[in-house]
Amino acid sequence: VEQPSPSGHFVFRYRRGKDEVLIPYASAALDKAWAALSQDFSDPSDPEAAAPKHPIRVEIYEEIADLARVSTLTLREIETSGTIALCKWNRLMIVSPKALLRGYPWLDTLTHEYTHYIVSRVGRGQVPLWIHEGLAKFEEKRWRGPSGGGLSPAMEQMLSTALAKKRLITFEQMSPSMAKLPSQEDTALAFAEVYTFIEYLHSRGGFAAIRGMLKGLAE
């Protein structure tokens, strides 16, 4: 089934059935994210980069295995890293929360992937993956409030322990995808690392600094 959001900014594709209940919530969250991220990343020289006028495709898959079938990741890589969504080929790709026993914060995840979409446009495909992931993590709650929000106590502890033991994940190890890291713990640590970089940059110069960084990379 294909269904546009009320704003027309997004178009959802999903298998007819239970996932239909997700669409009103996804539409509302992504429309809020569209407005918030267009404000955060807007550049007067190219305003449409952060506020796309064409509808953005959002695909919802019933099972984790479906994500492997439509992406460049293997099922083993997806299960090992805990990957549940992607932004690739000009679309947002997400697994239905019903595929997991306890679900997951899928609206934050949708906003995370939408941030990737916007950063790719604003940075013209020149943004390193670790900055990409840091920005996506920093903005994933933007649909329901301010950017950031800090790390969970568990992620703070993980980062502190890795720093003390000098076992941080390098930027090189994060490429070409966080999903290719060898464990969910490594993936979580990598996200904690890149989040703190963006948090630091934002604390020093706000979104003006972030926009300046992206413009420099784009050029």
Helices and strands as residue ranges (DSSP letters): E 2-4, E 10-13, G 18-22, H 23-41, G 47-49, E 56-61, H 64-69, H 75-81, E 85-88, E 91-95, G 97-99, H 106-122, H 129-139, G 142-144, H 153-164, H 171-174, G 178-180, H 184-218
